[in-house]
């Protein structure tokens, strides 16, 4: 883009970009290109109408928007919203490797932000799902950190404790949340609607295999909340924790590789591991020196790469009836090291 003033001064074009950002919550460079192209085109047309330019306005194409344009607008908008306790943070997507930018409200609890458009029953369900991801389906034996639709549906109502009252379970439910004994829970159709909404809003992602996990946006906004809710602050250095970070980029790992030693906390994103090992003479865990095979997974592959799951796929043909098998594997009914029958 030729008009340098737009890159250096906050004006209506930046306000338009901020509105687009607020409407989406997150944005990547590729997503921003057509938005900025439309903004640049409108700006040039306005300048021409004002008589500030002798040249005929040109239509800016998305591919003409450079990363420098995008970063300039992100920087300008971030500086403008800083006095309002908001900022733009970025994280690299664990699978696509795209840089995802999120608009963050720094003054309110991230879970409060998530609850803005949801009922108490829906938010209680969301917390149970996140509890399941980081507690029930996350152990030294198997770090799945996701669940499928059938497993999520079983969380539509709160479990009952020994006194017969509803509870929130572990993790986030124990961190100051109010009692939910009066909540009735959700219907199965409502569960599907909530999950679809969480995916559409960019909080959850749904894989081809049907597993739901936290998105890049959620991992950015909920980062500190997840650590506070699920990690033990009194645990010693190197002790196993539920929320773990990539040894290379220091971001949360919910998809990637793990050390073969179950009690070791070293984890790597798939997208980080090539550069990480390039600087080392041998592929051994930097903490416990266990050989790094690249066959110990974090995320849905902790289930889908097991012999039990592969046998289930072969037996079920097109995939019918796999949900109960998935739950058996994740709950420990089938061991990931089980030999082929």
C-alpha positions in Angstrom: 0.0 0.0 0.0 1.3 3.4 -1.0 -0.3 5.7 1.6 2.1 5.6 4.5 -0.2 7.8 6.7 -2.5 4.9 7.3 0.3 2.8 8.7 1.5 5.4 11.1 -1.6 7.3 12.4 -4.7 6.0 14.1 -7.7 6.9 12.0 -11.1 5.5 10.8 -9.3 2.7 8.9 -7.9 1.5 12.2 -11.2 1.8 13.9 -12.8 -0.3 11.1 -10.1 -2.9 11.6 -10.7 -3.0 15.4 -14.4 -3.5 14.8 -13.7 -6.4 12.5 -11.3 -7.9 15.1 -13.9 -7.5 17.9 -16.5 -9.2 15.8 -14.3 -12.2 15.3 -12.3 -12.4 18.5 -9.3 -13.9 16.7 -7.6 -13.3 13.4 -4.8 -14.6 11.3 -2.8 -12.8 8.6 -4.7 -14.7 5.8 -8.0 -13.8 7.4 -7.0 -10.2 7.7 -5.9 -9.7 4.1 -9.4 -9.3 2.5 -10.5 -7.2 5.5 -7.6 -4.8 5.2 -7.9 -4.8 1.4 -11.5 -3.6 1.7 -10.5 -1.0 4.3 -7.6 0.3 2.1 -9.9 0.5 -0.9 -12.5 2.5 1.0 -9.9 4.8 2.4 -8.5 5.5 -1.1 -12.0 6.2 -2.4 -12.7 8.6 0.5 -9.4 10.5 -0.1 -10.3 10.8 -3.8 -13.7 12.2 -3.0 -12.2 14.8 -0.7 -10.0 15.9 -3.5 -6.8 15.0 -1.6 -5.6 12.9 -4.4 -5.3 13.5 -8.2 -5.0 9.8 -8.9 -8.0 7.6 -9.6 -8.7 5.3 -6.6 -7.5 1.7 -7.1 -9.1 -1.4 -5.7 -6.7 -3.1 -3.3 -6.6 -6.9 -3.8 -6.1 -9.1 -0.7 -2.8 -10.5 -2.0 -1.5 -6.9 -2.1 -1.8 -6.6 1.7 1.5 -7.4 3.2 2.4 -8.8 6.5 4.0 -5.5 7.4 0.6 -3.8 6.7 -1.1 -6.3 9.0 1.4 -6.0 11.8 1.3 -2.2 11.6 -2.4 -2.2 12.1 -2.2 -4.8 14.9 0.4 -2.6 16.7 -1.6 0.6 16.2 -4.9 -1.0 17.4 -3.2 -2.7 20.4 -1.7 0.7 21.5 -5.1 2.4 21.1 -7.0 -0.2 23.3 -4.3 -0.5 25.9 -5.8 2.3 28.2 -9.0 0.3 28.3 -7.2 -2.8 29.7 -7.3 -4.7 26.4 -4.5 -6.0 24.3 -3.8 -8.2 21.3 -1.8 -11.4 22.0 -0.7 -14.0 19.5 0.1 -17.7 19.6 1.2 -20.2 16.9 -1.5 -22.8 16.1 -0.2 -26.2 17.2 -1.2 -27.9 14.0 -1.4 -25.4 11.2 1.5 -23.3 12.4 -0.4 -20.1 11.6 0.0 -17.2 13.9 -3.3 -16.6 15.6 -4.0 -13.1 17.1 -6.6 -12.8 19.9 -8.2 -9.7 21.4 -7.9 -10.0 25.2 -9.8 -8.3 28.0 -7.2 -8.2 30.8 -9.5 -7.1 33.6 -12.2 -9.8 33.6 -12.0 -13.5 34.4 -11.6 -15.4 31.0 -14.4 -17.7 32.1 -16.6 -14.7 32.7 -15.9 -13.6 29.2 -16.8 -17.0 27.9 -20.1 -16.9 29.9 -21.3 -13.5 28.4 -23.8 -15.1 26.1 -24.4 -18.3 27.9 -26.8 -19.5 30.6 -25.6 -20.9 34.0 -26.5 -24.4 32.8 -24.4 -24.0 29.6 -21.4 -22.6 31.5 -21.6 -25.4 34.1 -21.5 -27.8 31.1 -18.5 -26.0 29.5 -16.6 -26.2 32.8 -17.3 -29.9 33.1 -16.0 -30.4 29.5 -12.8 -28.5 30.3 -12.5 -30.5 33.5 -12.7 -33.7 31.5 -10.1 -32.5 29.0 -7.5 -31.5 31.7 -8.4 -33.9 34.5 -10.3 -37.1 33.6 -8.7 -37.6 30.2 -5.3 -36.3 31.1 -3.1 -38.6 33.2 0.5 -39.9 33.2 -0.7 -43.0 31.4 -2.5 -41.0 28.6 -2.6 -37.3 27.9 -5.6 -37.0 25.6 -6.7 -33.5 26.5 -9.8 -33.8 24.3 -13.1 -35.8 24.1 -15.6 -36.8 21.5 -19.2 -35.8 21.2 -20.6 -38.9 23.0 -18.3 -38.3 25.9 -19.3 -34.6 26.0 -23.0 -35.6 25.9 -22.5 -37.6 29.1 -21.4 -34.4 30.8 -24.7 -32.6 30.1 -25.7 -32.9 33.7 -23.5 -32.6 36.8 -22.5 -35.8 38.6 -23.8 -36.4 42.1 -21.6 -36.7 45.1 -22.0 -39.0 48.0 -24.5 -36.7 49.6 -26.7 -36.9 46.5 -26.0 -33.3 45.5 -24.7 -32.1 42.2 -21.1 -31.0 42.0 -18.7 -29.6 39.5 -16.1 -32.3 39.7 -12.4 -31.4 39.9 -10.3 -28.7 38.5 -12.1 -25.5 37.6 -15.2 -26.5 39.6 -13.2 -26.3 42.8 -11.9 -22.8 42.2 -14.5 -20.6 43.7 -17.5 -21.5 41.5 -20.9 -21.5 43.1 -22.8 -24.6 43.9 -24.8 -25.9 40.9 -27.2 -28.3 42.7 -30.1 -26.2 41.5 -29.1 -26.5 37.8 -31.0 -29.1 35.7 -28.3 -29.6 33.1 -28.8 -29.7 29.3 -30.6 -31.8 26.8 -28.6 -33.8 24.2 -29.8 -31.4 21.5 -28.6 -28.4 23.6 -25.2 -30.1 24.1 -24.7 -30.3 20.3 -25.8 -26.6 20.0 -23.4 -25.4 22.7 -20.5 -27.4 21.2 -21.3 -26.1 17.7 -21.4 -22.5 19.1 -18.0 -23.0 20.9 -16.4 -24.1 17.6 -18.0 -21.3 15.6 -16.9 -18.7 18.2 -13.3 -20.1 18.1 -13.1 -21.4 21.6 -13.1 -25.1 20.7 -11.8 -27.0 17.6 -13.3 -30.2 16.2 -11.0 -32.6 14.4 -11.8 -34.9 11.5 -12.0 -37.8 14.0 -14.6 -36.0 16.0 -12.6 -34.9 19.0 -13.2 -31.5 20.6 -10.2 -29.6 22.1 -9.4 -26.1 23.2 -8.5 -23.7 20.3 -5.6 -21.4 20.0 -7.8 -18.6 21.1 -8.8 -20.5 24.3 -5.3 -21.5 25.1 -4.3 -17.8 24.8 -7.1 -16.3 26.8 -7.3 -19.1 29.4 -3.6 -19.8 29.8 -3.2 -18.5 33.4 -6.6 -19.7 34.4 -5.8 -23.3 33.2 -2.5 -23.3 35.2 -4.2 -22.0 38.3 -7.1 -24.4 38.0 -5.2 -27.6 37.2 -1.6 -27.4 38.2 -0.3 -27.9 41.8 1.6 -24.8 42.9 3.4 -26.9 45.5 4.7 -29.5 43.1 8.4 -29.8 42.9 10.4 -29.0 39.8 9.9 -31.7 37.2 6.9 -33.3 38.9 4.1 -34.2 36.5 1.5 -31.5 36.0 -1.8 -31.5 34.1 -0.9 -28.3 32.1 2.5 -28.6 30.4 4.5 -26.4 28.1 6.5 -27.0 25.0 10.2 -27.3 25.7 10.9 -25.2 22.6 8.3 -22.4 22.4 7.1 -22.5 26.1 3.4 -22.5 25.0 0.8 -24.9 26.3 0.9 -28.4 24.6 -2.4 -30.1 23.9 -1.2 -31.6 20.6 2.3 -32.9 20.2 4.8 -35.4 21.6 5.8 -36.5 25.0 8.8 -38.1 26.7 8.5 -41.9 26.9 9.0 -41.7 30.6 5.5 -41.3 32.0 6.5 -39.2 35.0 8.6 -36.8 33.0 7.1 -33.4 32.0 9.0 -32.7 28.8 6.7 -32.1 25.9 7.2 -30.8 22.3 4.8 -29.5 19.7 5.1 -31.3 16.4 5.7 -28.0 14.7 8.6 -27.2 17.1 10.4 -30.6 17.3 12.4 -30.4 14.0 14.1 -27.1 15.0 14.5 -28.3 18.5 16.4 -31.5 17.6 18.5 -29.8 14.9 20.6 -28.2 17.6 21.2 -31.4 19.6 23.5 -34.3 18.9 21.1 -37.0 19.8 17.4 -37.4 20.4 17.1 -37.9 24.1 14.9 -36.2 26.6 16.7 -33.1 27.8 15.5 -33.8 31.4 15.7 -37.5 32.0 17.8 -38.6 28.9 15.2 -41.2 27.9 15.4 -42.0 24.2 12.9 -39.8 22.2 11.0 -42.1 19.8 8.5 -39.6 18.5 5.8 -42.3 19.1 4.5 -41.1 22.4 1.7 -38.5 21.8 -0.2 -35.8 23.5 -3.7 -35.1 22.1 -6.1 -37.3 20.2 -3.3 -39.4 18.7 -2.7 -40.8 22.2 -6.0 -42.6 21.4 -6.1 -42.9 17.7 -2.5 -44.3 17.3 -3.2 -47.2 19.8 -3.4 -50.7 18.6 -6.8 -51.0 20.3 -8.2 -48.1 18.3 -6.8 -49.3 15.0 -8.4 -52.7 15.6 -11.7 -51.1 16.4 -11.5 -49.2 13.1 -10.9 -52.4 11.2 -13.7 -54.2 13.0 -16.3 -51.4 12.7 -15.7 -50.8 9.0 -16.9 -47.3 8.4 -16.4 -46.3 12.1 -19.7 -47.2 13.7 -19.5 -48.1 17.4 -16.1 -46.6 18.0 -17.2 -44.2 20.7 -17.4 -46.8 23.4 -14.0 -48.1 22.4 -12.6 -44.5 22.6 -13.9 -44.2 26.1 -12.6 -47.6 27.2 -9.1 -46.6 25.9 -9.2 -43.1 27.6 -10.5 -44.5 30.9 -7.9 -47.2 31.0 -10.0 -50.2 29.8 -7.6 -50.7 26.9 -3.9 -50.0 27.3 -2.0 -48.1 24.6 0.8 -50.6 24.8 -1.4 -53.6 24.2 -0.1 -56.0 21.5 -2.0 -56.9 18.4 -4.3 -59.9 18.8 
